Amino acid sequence: MNLTEEQLNEVEMLAGLFFSPSEIMLNLEIPMHQEDEFRQVLLLENEHPLFKAYNRGRLTAEIQLRQSIKQAALNGSNPAQASMMELLNNSKL
């Protein structure tokens, strides 16, 4: 699957807003009969530019979100503290 640099930037932005792969395909006007190929690249082909753009967008947004939750927890938010403890417990080996 070959996408232009503009499309890859769009994938990164949309993934950062946690849109599903199907929604990203619709937005980029990628035919739905290519959905299996699109999802396979996202799951398995870690050197593919699409895989990198999607995961870079999603992870960058998740980092920002976790930083916000952490700051809220440090400021005394009980729900944020619970969320941080859950993240901590889930991150252990």
Order of alpha helices (4+ residues) and beta strands (2+ residues): alpha-alpha-alpha-alpha-alpha
